[in-house]
């Protein structure tokens, strides 16, 4: 296992290099330049001023030279400075990353707490009314756009009923609240973003769990366990569940990119100062250093998530051996 982890860690380096080359090229192919927002809206700015700004940002050089300069900085963990406000990109990412990770982790926990029991119940009560209802829920979850659902929830729970806040992470009088009131206020602000982030995942994960459980329940060792007189509870939760959950580990690792990408929509709708909203604002302003920093961080988190999924898969299933042939 140790040798496998070391090989995978070294394998991440060329993957990150390839991802950075592709993303660096793609964002520079997009129409518009970072200097356009600063110059086109001001008729007094001359062509010479535009050229000086491009030279200041290093945009006058060939693309491969710009990439080489960026790569040289990134090796030192220097993401550069933002074009919009001159702040350090690393500081902006570290400021917003914990918020995005917190929402995504809570969404994953919520998905697992709901999807696994729903999938088990659907498999053990196949073709029942609950199974049919969960099937309809899956189709609704897959087909409903998250931004549309978010707007509906805002209209219902925030505008009509007034139960939940519309946006942000804190109320205006947050500083005057007691500790318990602050905790409650923070939780109320997270209810809708976490639910929206987990809604699609619950639909998909419950269906995967149902399929895996049905496959496991048809295995010979399950029939043997029942023939021995074991209770249905022990058959399902002691013998079948452990093997049915194993494929979900890989699916969970592969869902990391989707969670990070979904943060852009959720944080923009609810005005949450996370990494997703920062990425959207940076993309609109063509802030190349911030865009590259966030994409690089997202790639690192995705590759680490896949590595952890493979490791957990090997731990959960002793039949898998990560040994070099």
HUJOKA-V135551 format. One record per residue. N is the residue number from 0. RES is the residue in three letters. SS is DSSP state (@ for helix, = for strand, . for the rest). PSI is psi in radians with two decimals (999 if undefined). BURIAL is b if it has 16 or more other ideal C-beta (glycine too) atoms within 10 Angstrom, else e. Layout:
n=N res=RES ss=SS psi=PSI burial=BURIAL
n=N res=RES ss=SS psi=PSI burial=BURIAL
This chain:
n=0 res=UNK ss=. psi=-0.70 burial=e
n=1 res=UNK ss=@ psi=-0.76 burial=e
n=2 res=UNK ss=@ psi=-0.64 burial=e
n=3 res=UNK ss=@ psi=-0.75 burial=b
n=4 res=UNK ss=@ psi=-0.73 burial=e
n=5 res=UNK ss=@ psi=-0.76 burial=e
n=6 res=UNK ss=@ psi=-0.70 burial=e
n=7 res=UNK ss=@ psi=-0.67 burial=b
n=8 res=UNK ss=@ psi=-0.72 burial=e
n=9 res=UNK ss=@ psi=-0.53 burial=e
n=10 res=UNK ss=@ psi=-0.36 burial=e
n=11 res=UNK ss=@ psi=-0.55 burial=e
n=12 res=UNK ss=@ psi=-0.95 burial=e
n=13 res=UNK ss=@ psi=-0.54 burial=e
n=14 res=UNK ss=@ psi=-0.79 burial=e
n=15 res=UNK ss=@ psi=-0.67 burial=e
n=16 res=UNK ss=@ psi=-0.79 burial=e
n=17 res=UNK ss=@ psi=-0.72 burial=e
n=18 res=UNK ss=@ psi=-0.73 burial=b
n=19 res=UNK ss=@ psi=-0.66 burial=b
n=20 res=UNK ss=@ psi=-0.78 burial=e
n=21 res=UNK ss=@ psi=-0.86 burial=e
n=22 res=UNK ss=@ psi=-0.67 burial=b
n=23 res=UNK ss=@ psi=-0.67 burial=b
n=24 res=UNK ss=@ psi=-0.72 burial=e
n=25 res=UNK ss=@ psi=-0.78 burial=e
n=26 res=UNK ss=@ psi=-0.47 burial=b
n=27 res=UNK ss=@ psi=-0.29 burial=e
n=28 res=UNK ss=@ psi=-0.28 burial=e
n=29 res=UNK ss=. psi=2.51 burial=e
n=30 res=UNK ss=. psi=2.55 burial=e
n=31 res=UNK ss=. psi=2.69 burial=e
n=32 res=UNK ss=. psi=2.77 burial=b
n=33 res=UNK ss=. psi=-0.47 burial=b
n=34 res=UNK ss=. psi=-0.23 burial=b
n=35 res=UNK ss=@ psi=-0.75 burial=e
n=36 res=UNK ss=@ psi=-0.46 burial=b
n=37 res=UNK ss=@ psi=-0.32 burial=b
n=38 res=UNK ss=@ psi=-0.67 burial=b
n=39 res=UNK ss=. psi=-0.53 burial=e
n=40 res=UNK ss=. psi=-0.06 burial=e
n=41 res=UNK ss=. psi=1.82 burial=e
n=42 res=UNK ss=. psi=-0.26 burial=e
n=43 res=UNK ss=. psi=-0.24 burial=e
n=44 res=UNK ss=. psi=2.25 burial=e
n=45 res=UNK ss=. psi=3.01 burial=e
n=46 res=UNK ss=@ psi=-0.62 burial=e
n=47 res=UNK ss=@ psi=-0.63 burial=e
n=48 res=UNK ss=@ psi=-0.71 burial=e
n=49 res=UNK ss=@ psi=-0.74 burial=b
n=50 res=UNK ss=@ psi=-0.64 burial=e
n=51 res=UNK ss=@ psi=-0.66 burial=e
n=52 res=UNK ss=@ psi=-0.76 burial=b
n=53 res=UNK ss=@ psi=-0.65 burial=b
n=54 res=UNK ss=@ psi=-0.64 burial=e
n=55 res=UNK ss=@ psi=-0.68 burial=e
n=56 res=UNK ss=@ psi=-0.11 burial=b
n=57 res=UNK ss=. psi=0.29 burial=e
n=58 res=UNK ss=. psi=-0.12 burial=b
n=59 res=UNK ss=. psi=-0.16 burial=e
n=60 res=UNK ss=. psi=2.79 burial=e
n=61 res=UNK ss=. psi=2.74 burial=e
n=62 res=UNK ss=@ psi=-0.68 burial=e
n=63 res=UNK ss=@ psi=-0.54 burial=e
n=64 res=UNK ss=@ psi=-0.69 burial=e
n=65 res=UNK ss=@ psi=-0.72 burial=b
n=66 res=UNK ss=@ psi=-0.71 burial=b
n=67 res=UNK ss=@ psi=-0.70 burial=e
n=68 res=UNK ss=@ psi=-0.70 burial=e
n=69 res=UNK ss=@ psi=-0.75 burial=b
n=70 res=UNK ss=@ psi=-0.65 burial=e
n=71 res=UNK ss=@ psi=-0.68 burial=e
n=72 res=UNK ss=@ psi=-0.71 burial=e
n=73 res=UNK ss=@ psi=-0.48 burial=b
n=74 res=UNK ss=@ psi=-0.57 burial=e
n=75 res=UNK ss=. psi=0.18 burial=e
n=76 res=UNK ss=. psi=0.55 burial=e
n=77 res=UNK ss=. psi=1.87 burial=e
n=78 res=UNK ss=. psi=0.03 burial=b
n=79 res=UNK ss=. psi=-2.91 burial=b
n=80 res=UNK ss== psi=2.61 burial=b
n=81 res=UNK ss=. psi=2.49 burial=b
n=82 res=UNK ss=. psi=-0.43 burial=b
n=83 res=UNK ss=. psi=-0.75 burial=b
n=84 res=UNK ss=. psi=-0.01 burial=e
n=85 res=UNK ss=. psi=0.10 burial=e
n=86 res=UNK ss=. psi=2.80 burial=e
n=87 res=UNK ss== psi=2.32 burial=b
n=88 res=UNK ss=@ psi=-0.70 burial=b
n=89 res=UNK ss=@ psi=-0.70 burial=b
n=90 res=UNK ss=@ psi=-0.69 burial=e
n=91 res=UNK ss=@ psi=-0.68 burial=b
n=92 res=UNK ss=@ psi=-0.80 burial=b
n=93 res=UNK ss=@ psi=-0.42 burial=e
n=94 res=UNK ss=@ psi=-0.57 burial=e
n=95 res=UNK ss=@ psi=-0.38 burial=b
n=96 res=UNK ss=@ psi=-0.77 burial=b
n=97 res=UNK ss=@ psi=-0.61 burial=e
n=98 res=UNK ss=@ psi=-0.79 burial=b
n=99 res=UNK ss=@ psi=-0.75 burial=b
n=100 res=UNK ss=@ psi=-0.70 burial=b
n=101 res=UNK ss=@ psi=-0.80 burial=e
n=102 res=UNK ss=@ psi=-0.73 burial=b
n=103 res=UNK ss=@ psi=-0.71 burial=b
n=104 res=UNK ss=@ psi=-0.76 burial=e
n=105 res=UNK ss=@ psi=-0.65 burial=b
n=106 res=UNK ss=@ psi=-0.73 burial=b
n=107 res=UNK ss=@ psi=-0.77 burial=b
n=108 res=UNK ss=@ psi=-0.76 burial=e
n=109 res=UNK ss=@ psi=-0.70 burial=b
n=110 res=UNK ss=@ psi=-0.84 burial=b
n=111 res=UNK ss=@ psi=-0.68 burial=b
n=112 res=UNK ss=@ psi=-0.50 burial=e
n=113 res=UNK ss=@ psi=-0.77 burial=b
n=114 res=UNK ss=@ psi=-0.72 burial=b
n=115 res=UNK ss=@ psi=-0.86 burial=b
n=116 res=UNK ss=@ psi=-0.66 burial=e
n=117 res=UNK ss=@ psi=-0.74 burial=b
n=118 res=UNK ss=@ psi=-0.70 burial=b
n=119 res=UNK ss=@ psi=-0.79 burial=b
n=120 res=UNK ss=@ psi=-0.66 burial=b
n=121 res=UNK ss=@ psi=-0.64 burial=b
n=122 res=UNK ss=@ psi=-0.72 burial=b
n=123 res=UNK ss=@ psi=-0.37 burial=b
n=124 res=UNK ss=. psi=0.93 burial=e
n=125 res=UNK ss=. psi=2.40 burial=e
n=126 res=UNK ss=. psi=0.18 burial=e
n=127 res=UNK ss=. psi=3.07 burial=e
n=128 res=UNK ss=@ psi=-0.60 burial=e
n=129 res=UNK ss=@ psi=-0.72 burial=e
n=130 res=UNK ss=@ psi=-0.72 burial=b
n=131 res=UNK ss=@ psi=-0.68 burial=e
n=132 res=UNK ss=@ psi=-0.75 burial=e
n=133 res=UNK ss=@ psi=-0.58 burial=b
n=134 res=UNK ss=@ psi=-0.75 burial=e
n=135 res=UNK ss=@ psi=-0.72 burial=e
n=136 res=UNK ss=@ psi=-0.67 burial=b
n=137 res=UNK ss=@ psi=-0.81 burial=b
n=138 res=UNK ss=@ psi=-0.70 burial=e
n=139 res=UNK ss=@ psi=-0.75 burial=e
n=140 res=UNK ss=@ psi=-0.65 burial=b
n=141 res=UNK ss=@ psi=-0.57 burial=e
n=142 res=UNK ss=@ psi=-0.36 burial=e
n=143 res=UNK ss=. psi=2.12 burial=e
n=144 res=UNK ss=. psi=2.42 burial=e
n=145 res=UNK ss=@ psi=-0.64 burial=b
n=146 res=UNK ss=@ psi=-0.61 burial=e
n=147 res=UNK ss=@ psi=-0.75 burial=e
n=148 res=UNK ss=@ psi=-0.69 burial=b
n=149 res=UNK ss=@ psi=-0.74 burial=b
n=150 res=UNK ss=@ psi=-0.69 burial=e
n=151 res=UNK ss=@ psi=-0.73 burial=e
n=152 res=UNK ss=@ psi=-0.65 burial=b
n=153 res=UNK ss=@ psi=-0.78 burial=b
n=154 res=UNK ss=@ psi=-0.74 burial=e
n=155 res=UNK ss=@ psi=-1.01 burial=e
n=156 res=UNK ss=@ psi=-0.38 burial=b
n=157 res=UNK ss=@ psi=-0.80 burial=b
n=158 res=UNK ss=@ psi=-0.87 burial=e
n=159 res=UNK ss=@ psi=-0.93 burial=e
n=160 res=UNK ss=. psi=-0.51 burial=e
n=161 res=UNK ss=. psi=0.42 burial=e
n=162 res=UNK ss=. psi=-0.64 burial=e
n=163 res=UNK ss=. psi=2.60 burial=e
n=164 res=UNK ss=. psi=2.71 burial=b
n=165 res=UNK ss=. psi=-0.76 burial=e
n=166 res=UNK ss=. psi=3.00 burial=e
n=167 res=UNK ss=. psi=-3.04 burial=e
n=168 res=UNK ss=. psi=-0.23 burial=b
n=169 res=UNK ss=. psi=2.69 burial=e
n=170 res=UNK ss=. psi=2.95 burial=b
n=171 res=UNK ss=. psi=-0.57 burial=e
n=172 res=UNK ss=. psi=0.53 burial=e
n=173 res=UNK ss=@ psi=-0.66 burial=e
n=174 res=UNK ss=@ psi=-0.43 burial=e
n=175 res=UNK ss=@ psi=0.00 burial=e
n=176 res=UNK ss=. psi=2.75 burial=e
n=177 res=UNK ss=. psi=3.05 burial=e
n=178 res=UNK ss=@ psi=-0.79 burial=e
n=179 res=UNK ss=@ psi=-0.67 burial=e
n=180 res=UNK ss=@ psi=-0.67 burial=e
n=181 res=UNK ss=@ psi=-0.75 burial=e
n=182 res=UNK ss=@ psi=-0.73 burial=e
n=183 res=UNK ss=@ psi=-0.74 burial=e
n=184 res=UNK ss=@ psi=-0.73 burial=b
n=185 res=UNK ss=@ psi=-0.72 burial=e
n=186 res=UNK ss=@ psi=-0.69 burial=e
n=187 res=UNK ss=@ psi=-0.61 burial=e
n=188 res=UNK ss=@ psi=-0.42 burial=b
n=189 res=UNK ss=@ psi=-0.22 burial=b
n=190 res=UNK ss=@ psi=-0.95 burial=e
n=191 res=UNK ss=@ psi=-0.79 burial=b
n=192 res=UNK ss=@ psi=-0.73 burial=b
n=193 res=UNK ss=@ psi=-0.71 burial=b
n=194 res=UNK ss=@ psi=-0.75 burial=b
n=195 res=UNK ss=@ psi=-0.71 burial=b
n=196 res=UNK ss=@ psi=-0.46 burial=b
n=197 res=UNK ss=@ psi=-0.23 burial=b
n=198 res=UNK ss=@ psi=-0.92 burial=b
n=199 res=UNK ss=@ psi=-0.63 burial=b
n=200 res=UNK ss=@ psi=-0.64 burial=b
n=201 res=UNK ss=@ psi=-0.75 burial=b
n=202 res=UNK ss=@ psi=-0.87 burial=b
n=203 res=UNK ss=@ psi=-0.77 burial=b
n=204 res=UNK ss=@ psi=-0.64 burial=b
n=205 res=UNK ss=@ psi=-0.62 burial=b
n=206 res=UNK ss=@ psi=-0.69 burial=b
n=207 res=UNK ss=@ psi=-0.73 burial=b
n=208 res=UNK ss=@ psi=-0.70 burial=b
n=209 res=UNK ss=@ psi=-0.78 burial=b
n=210 res=UNK ss=@ psi=-0.77 burial=e
n=211 res=UNK ss=@ psi=-0.71 burial=b
n=212 res=UNK ss=@ psi=-0.70 burial=b
n=213 res=UNK ss=@ psi=-0.66 burial=b
n=214 res=UNK ss=@ psi=-0.73 burial=e
n=215 res=UNK ss=@ psi=-0.67 burial=b
n=216 res=UNK ss=@ psi=-0.31 burial=b
n=217 res=UNK ss=. psi=0.07 burial=e
n=218 res=UNK ss=. psi=2.77 burial=e
n=219 res=UNK ss=@ psi=-0.65 burial=e
n=220 res=UNK ss=@ psi=-0.43 burial=e
n=221 res=UNK ss=@ psi=-0.71 burial=b
n=222 res=UNK ss=@ psi=-0.68 burial=e
n=223 res=UNK ss=@ psi=-0.73 burial=e
n=224 res=UNK ss=@ psi=-0.71 burial=b
n=225 res=UNK ss=@ psi=-0.63 burial=e
n=226 res=UNK ss=@ psi=-0.49 burial=e
n=227 res=UNK ss=. psi=-0.15 burial=e
n=228 res=UNK ss=. psi=0.22 burial=e
n=229 res=UNK ss=. psi=2.60 burial=e
n=230 res=UNK ss=. psi=2.72 burial=e
n=231 res=UNK ss=@ psi=-0.57 burial=e
n=232 res=UNK ss=@ psi=-0.80 burial=e
n=233 res=UNK ss=@ psi=-0.64 burial=e
n=234 res=UNK ss=@ psi=-0.75 burial=b
n=235 res=UNK ss=@ psi=-0.89 burial=b
n=236 res=UNK ss=@ psi=-0.28 burial=e
n=237 res=UNK ss=@ psi=-0.64 burial=e
n=238 res=UNK ss=@ psi=-0.83 burial=b
n=239 res=UNK ss=@ psi=-0.73 burial=b
n=240 res=UNK ss=@ psi=-0.74 burial=b
n=241 res=UNK ss=@ psi=-0.72 burial=e
n=242 res=UNK ss=@ psi=-0.50 burial=b
n=243 res=UNK ss=@ psi=-0.47 burial=b
n=244 res=UNK ss=@ psi=-0.40 burial=b
n=245 res=UNK ss=@ psi=-0.85 burial=b
n=246 res=UNK ss=@ psi=-0.42 burial=b
n=247 res=UNK ss=@ psi=-0.43 burial=b
n=248 res=UNK ss=@ psi=-0.80 burial=b
n=249 res=UNK ss=@ psi=-0.76 burial=e
n=250 res=UNK ss=@ psi=-0.66 burial=e
n=251 res=UNK ss=@ psi=-0.70 burial=b
n=252 res=UNK ss=@ psi=-0.65 burial=b
n=253 res=UNK ss=@ psi=-0.24 burial=e
n=254 res=UNK ss=. psi=-0.11 burial=b
n=255 res=UNK ss=@ psi=-0.81 burial=b
n=256 res=UNK ss=@ psi=-0.67 burial=e
n=257 res=UNK ss=@ psi=-0.65 burial=e
n=258 res=UNK ss=@ psi=-0.74 burial=b
n=259 res=UNK ss=@ psi=-0.72 burial=b
n=260 res=UNK ss=@ psi=-0.65 burial=e
n=261 res=UNK ss=@ psi=-0.38 burial=b
n=262 res=UNK ss=@ psi=-0.51 burial=b
n=263 res=UNK ss=@ psi=-0.80 burial=b
n=264 res=UNK ss=@ psi=-0.83 burial=b
n=265 res=UNK ss=@ psi=-0.84 burial=b
n=266 res=UNK ss=@ psi=-0.50 burial=b
n=267 res=UNK ss=@ psi=-0.70 burial=b
n=268 res=UNK ss=@ psi=-0.78 burial=b
n=269 res=UNK ss=. psi=0.14 burial=b
n=270 res=UNK ss=. psi=0.80 burial=e
n=271 res=UNK ss=. psi=2.22 burial=b
n=272 res=UNK ss=. psi=1.11 burial=e
n=273 res=UNK ss=. psi=-3.04 burial=b
n=274 res=UNK ss=@ psi=-0.54 burial=b
n=275 res=UNK ss=@ psi=-0.78 burial=b
n=276 res=UNK ss=@ psi=-0.66 burial=b
n=277 res=UNK ss=@ psi=-0.70 burial=b
n=278 res=UNK ss=@ psi=-0.74 burial=b
n=279 res=UNK ss=@ psi=-0.80 burial=b
n=280 res=UNK ss=@ psi=-0.68 burial=e
n=281 res=UNK ss=@ psi=-0.65 burial=b
n=282 res=UNK ss=@ psi=-0.68 burial=b
n=283 res=UNK ss=@ psi=-0.57 burial=e
n=284 res=UNK ss=. psi=0.08 burial=b
n=285 res=UNK ss=. psi=0.73 burial=b
n=286 res=UNK ss=. psi=1.50 burial=b
n=287 res=UNK ss=@ psi=-0.79 burial=b
n=288 res=UNK ss=@ psi=-0.72 burial=b
n=289 res=UNK ss=@ psi=-0.72 burial=b
n=290 res=UNK ss=@ psi=-0.83 burial=b
n=291 res=UNK ss=@ psi=-0.65 burial=b
n=292 res=UNK ss=@ psi=-0.75 burial=b
n=293 res=UNK ss=@ psi=-0.73 burial=b
n=294 res=UNK ss=@ psi=-0.68 burial=b
n=295 res=UNK ss=@ psi=-0.76 burial=b
n=296 res=UNK ss=@ psi=-0.71 burial=b
n=297 res=UNK ss=@ psi=-0.67 burial=b
n=298 res=UNK ss=@ psi=-0.72 burial=b
n=299 res=UNK ss=@ psi=-0.80 burial=e
n=300 res=UNK ss=@ psi=-0.65 burial=b
n=301 res=UNK ss=@ psi=-0.80 burial=b
n=302 res=UNK ss=@ psi=-0.68 burial=b
n=303 res=UNK ss=@ psi=-0.68 burial=e
n=304 res=UNK ss=@ psi=-0.72 burial=b
n=305 res=UNK ss=@ psi=-0.67 burial=b
n=306 res=UNK ss=@ psi=-0.78 burial=b
n=307 res=UNK ss=@ psi=-0.62 burial=e
n=308 res=UNK ss=@ psi=-0.73 burial=b
n=309 res=UNK ss=@ psi=-0.70 burial=b
n=310 res=UNK ss=@ psi=-0.81 burial=b
n=311 res=UNK ss=@ psi=-0.59 burial=e
n=312 res=UNK ss=@ psi=-0.74 burial=b
n=313 res=UNK ss=@ psi=-0.61 burial=b
n=314 res=UNK ss=@ psi=-0.70 burial=e
n=315 res=UNK ss=@ psi=-0.54 burial=e
n=316 res=UNK ss=. psi=1.75 burial=e
n=317 res=UNK ss=. psi=-0.22 burial=e
n=318 res=UNK ss=. psi=-0.34 burial=e
n=319 res=UNK ss=. psi=2.24 burial=e
n=320 res=UNK ss=. psi=2.07 burial=e
n=321 res=UNK ss=. psi=1.24 burial=e
n=322 res=UNK ss=. psi=2.52 burial=e
n=323 res=UNK ss=. psi=2.29 burial=e
n=324 res=UNK ss=. psi=999 burial=e
